[in-house]
Amino acid sequence: MATLTQSVTENPSINPSISQGEGYANALPEKKVWTDEAFMELPDDGHHYEIVNGELIDMGNSGALHGYVCGLLLASLMGYVLPKKLGVILDSSTAFKMKNGNRRSPDIAFFAKERLQGITELPSGFLEGAPDLAVEVLSPGNTVEEIHDKLVEYFENGTRLAWIIHPKEKYILVYHSAQEPHHLLKSIDSLDGEEVVQGFSLPVADLFQPLSF
């Protein structure tokens, strides 16, 4: 299968929600070495931050559709993972410490219990490495470069499965490595936890259902 970048170039319809603009969201002017303590002490101003190449990056806020899809999938994963004690599910407020010093925050993360042996409660700081399952729900401002860079870091730091969800176009790209998507899921398909979240399955259509009150 073509790479993410090639897919956009050769078939624009496959990735219309990722622009190829200026790259990441707004880089803040601070030039400093960001310690865990300094990052944790950032004010709770409603913004989502990451540290990328030593810079504090304001990732911006997401819209209603993004939040709705995240909420649906988060609830489904929580409802499956917790009763079976497979590990922990973490939301986008959680930053993970990469080997290169970056702090990344997937929209949804699953950390398997095998990687949490010997601890009885999660640290107040960051977990080392990337989650076993990393989920990114795209917003209009995301870029090909940004998503590719995240995938590279995720898989270099322990991720085994990644789902890149395109809520506007209603499809999901499944990755087993950062090089290229393993397969594409549409509304007629089911999302599978594979060997990472064993037994988990969710109809893709459930994430893209219209509102019905």
C-alpha positions in Angstrom: 0.0 0.0 0.0 1.2 3.5 -0.7 2.6 5.6 2.1 0.5 8.3 3.7 2.3 11.0 1.7 2.0 9.1 -1.5 -1.7 8.4 -0.9 -2.4 12.1 -0.7 -0.3 12.8 -3.8 -1.6 10.0 -6.0 -5.2 9.9 -4.7 -6.2 13.2 -3.0 -9.5 11.7 -1.9 -7.9 9.3 0.4 -6.6 11.9 2.8 -8.5 15.2 2.2 -8.6 16.1 5.9 -4.8 16.4 6.2 -3.5 19.7 4.7 0.1 20.0 3.5 0.5 23.5 4.9 3.1 25.0 7.2 3.5 21.9 9.4 2.7 21.8 13.1 0.4 24.0 15.0 1.8 27.3 16.4 5.2 27.0 17.9 5.5 29.1 21.0 8.5 31.5 21.3 10.1 29.9 24.3 13.5 28.3 23.6 14.5 26.3 26.6 15.2 22.8 27.8 11.8 21.6 29.0 12.0 19.4 32.1 9.2 17.2 33.2 8.5 19.5 36.1 8.4 22.6 33.9 6.0 20.9 31.5 3.8 19.7 34.2 3.6 23.2 35.7 2.2 24.8 32.6 -1.1 26.6 33.4 -4.3 24.7 32.8 -5.4 27.2 30.1 -7.5 24.8 28.0 -4.8 24.3 25.4 -3.2 21.0 24.4 0.6 21.2 24.4 3.4 18.9 23.2 7.2 19.2 23.3 8.7 18.7 19.8 12.4 19.2 19.1 12.8 21.2 22.3 10.0 23.6 21.4 6.7 23.9 23.3 4.0 23.4 20.7 0.4 24.6 21.1 -1.6 21.9 19.3 -4.7 24.1 19.4 -8.3 23.1 20.3 -10.4 20.6 18.4 -14.0 20.9 17.2 -17.2 19.1 18.1 -16.9 16.3 15.6 -13.4 15.4 16.8 -14.5 15.4 20.4 -17.5 13.3 19.7 -15.6 10.6 17.8 -12.9 10.5 20.5 -15.6 10.2 23.2 -17.3 7.3 21.5 -14.1 5.3 21.0 -12.8 6.1 24.4 -16.0 4.9 26.0 -15.9 1.7 23.9 -12.3 0.9 24.8 -12.8 1.7 28.5 -15.8 -0.6 28.6 -13.8 -3.4 27.2 -10.3 -3.0 28.6 -11.1 -2.2 32.3 -13.4 -5.2 33.1 -10.9 -7.6 31.5 -7.9 -5.9 33.3 -5.9 -5.7 30.0 -4.2 -2.4 30.9 -5.1 1.3 31.1 -6.8 3.7 28.7 -5.6 7.3 28.7 -7.0 10.4 27.1 -5.3 13.2 25.2 -4.4 15.1 28.4 -1.7 12.4 29.0 1.8 13.1 27.6 4.3 10.3 26.9 8.0 10.7 27.1 9.8 9.7 23.9 13.5 8.6 23.8 14.4 11.7 21.9 13.0 13.9 24.6 9.7 14.8 22.9 6.5 14.6 24.8 3.6 13.3 22.7 -0.1 13.1 23.5 -2.2 10.8 21.3 -5.9 11.4 21.4 -6.5 8.0 22.9 -3.8 5.6 24.3 -3.8 2.0 25.5 -0.9 0.9 27.7 -0.8 -2.9 28.2 -0.6 -4.3 31.7 2.6 -6.2 30.8 4.3 -2.8 30.7 3.0 -1.8 34.1 4.1 -4.8 36.1 5.4 -3.9 39.6 3.5 -0.7 40.1 0.2 -0.3 41.9 -0.7 3.2 40.7 0.2 5.4 37.8 2.8 8.1 38.2 1.7 11.7 38.4 4.3 12.4 35.8 4.9 10.9 32.4 5.0 7.3 31.3 8.2 6.3 29.5 7.7 5.3 25.9 4.7 5.3 23.6 1.4 3.4 24.2 0.8 0.0 22.8 -2.1 1.4 20.9 -2.0 5.0 19.7 -5.1 6.7 18.3 -5.2 10.0 16.5 -8.5 11.5 15.4 -7.7 14.1 12.7 -8.7 17.7 12.7 -8.7 20.0 9.6 -5.4 21.6 10.8 -3.4 18.4 10.9 -0.7 17.9 8.3 0.9 14.9 6.6 4.3 15.8 8.1 2.9 16.1 11.6 1.1 12.7 11.5 4.0 11.0 9.9 6.4 12.3 12.5 4.1 11.2 15.3 3.8 7.7 13.9 7.6 7.4 13.5 8.1 8.3 17.2 5.2 6.1 18.4 6.6 3.0 16.7 10.2 3.7 17.7 9.0 4.0 21.3 6.9 0.9 21.8 3.6 1.3 19.8 2.4 -1.9 18.1 -0.8 -0.6 16.6 -2.0 2.8 15.5 -5.4 4.0 14.3 -5.6 7.3 12.3 -9.2 8.2 12.2 -10.6 10.6 9.5 -14.0 11.6 11.0 -15.1 13.9 8.1 -14.4 11.3 5.4 -15.5 8.4 7.6 -12.6 6.0 7.3 -9.7 4.7 9.4 -6.1 3.9 8.5 -4.6 1.1 10.5 -0.8 1.0 11.0 1.5 -1.8 12.1 4.6 0.4 11.4 5.2 4.0 10.5 6.1 3.3 6.9 2.7 2.7 5.4 -0.9 2.0 6.4 -1.5 -1.7 6.7 -5.1 -1.4 5.6 -8.1 1.0 5.3 -11.4 0.6 7.1 -14.7 2.0 5.9 -18.1 2.1 7.6 -18.9 -1.4 6.5 -15.9 -2.8 8.3 -15.0 -3.4 12.0 -12.2 -2.0 14.0 -10.1 -4.8 15.5 -7.8 -4.7 18.5 -5.8 -7.5 17.0 -3.1 -8.9 19.3 -2.7 -5.5 21.1 -6.3 -5.2 22.6 -7.2 -8.9 22.1 -10.9 -9.5 21.4 -11.9 -5.9 21.0 -14.0 -5.2 18.0 -16.2 -2.2 17.1 -18.2 -1.5 13.9 -16.6 1.5 12.2 -20.1 2.8 11.5 -20.6 3.2 15.3 -18.0 6.0 15.3 -19.6 7.9 12.4 -23.2 7.5 13.2 -25.5 10.5 12.7 -27.1 12.1 15.7 -30.5 10.7 16.5 -32.5 12.1 19.4 
